[in-house]
Amino acid sequence: MPSLPQVLFYVFAGLAVGGGVWLLLSKNLLHMAFALLLTLLGLAAIYVLLYADFVAVAQIMVYVGGVLVLILFGLLLSSNATGSFVAQEPVNRSIGLLLAVVLLGGGIWALVQSFDAAFGHYPAVPALAQQAALGHYTSLHGLGKQLISTYVLPFEIASVLLLVALVGAAAITKQTSRK
Amino acid sequence: MMAIPLLHLLVLGAILFCLGLAIVLTKRHAIAILMGIELLFNAANLNLVAFAQYDPDRLQGQVYSLFVMLIAACETAVALAIVLQVFKYFKTAHLQDIDQLNG
């Protein structure tokens, strides 16, 4: 009898994979953006089930609130009036799908073959789940401490990178509109 | 208490990765390919968060996944700016039609 987190995991995994398949099969760019939304939300729910609450919230804020909105704006600005939204016949269809299916089959086969040897010694109940079972658990304390101690240099570099990307994106967009 | 099996998480990551790869390889529009790349990032993130469960003190996987999200946001912003410029210049965002360098 599977427990509630397991059932929820399979539901949200189905949502994420369904969104991915829709993304692959859809020819309409706007539908593709909605399919990506499904996948991102399903993954955010799975992160909650994996005791990564902050990562789940960041996933929703950054991906759904930031990246996806940016992609929708990009679609809006890069579509001409003749409706390039729908003219999306795939290219390299056979070779691309073949490569992906071969990689998927090989990857799952390798995972199943080597899983016990590589991860068999892992505890059946993860350490994070054991901590969470003791009471109210949040990953915020651990993440906060890590980000201002061990990872303080990458954190600062990341902030500079964000600024550079922001300025760079603005500069690239401005360049030819001046001509 | 039953935990989510690690193998199923890894298989889900593999499925999402291959879907993303198929999208990157088969779509025409530059923004559709960007969406496929986002899917690839998310598949990698899922593995990182799954393994962070076994690392409660340091949470390295979760920290790394946060940095991956940040890089993805930067990448999308710059890539979309480039796509918009390409669209302005070539009047198309279909990567197959942009073949000026293809002698």
Interface residues (C-beta under 8 A of the other chain):
Chain A: P2 S3 P5 Q6 F9 A13 A16 V17 G20 V21 L23 L24 L29 M32 A33 L36 T39 L40 L43 I46 Y47 L49 L50 Y51 A52 F54 V55 A58 Q59 V62 Y63 G66 V67 L70 I71 F73 G74 L75 L77 S78 N80 S84 Q88 E89 P90 V91 N92 R93 I95 G96 L97 L99 A100 V101 L103 L104 G107 I108 L111 V112 F115 F119 Y122 P123 A124 V125 P126 A127 L128 A129 Q130 Q131 A133 S139 G142 L143 Q146 L147 T150 Y151 P154 A158 L161 L162 V164 A165 L166 G168 A169 A170 I172 T173 Q175 T176
Chain B: M1 M2 A3 I4 L6 L7 H8 L9 L10 V11 L12 A14 I15 L16 F17 C18 L19 G20 L21 A22 I23 L25 T26 K27 R28 H29 A30 I31 A32 L34 M35 G36 E38 L39 N42 N45 L46 V49 A50 A52 Q53 Y54 D55 P56 D57 R58 L59 Q60 Q62 V63 S65 L66 F67 M69 L70 I71 A72 A73 C74 E75 T76 A77 V78 L80 A81 I82 V83 L84 Q85 F87 K88 Y89 K91 T92 A93 H94 Q96
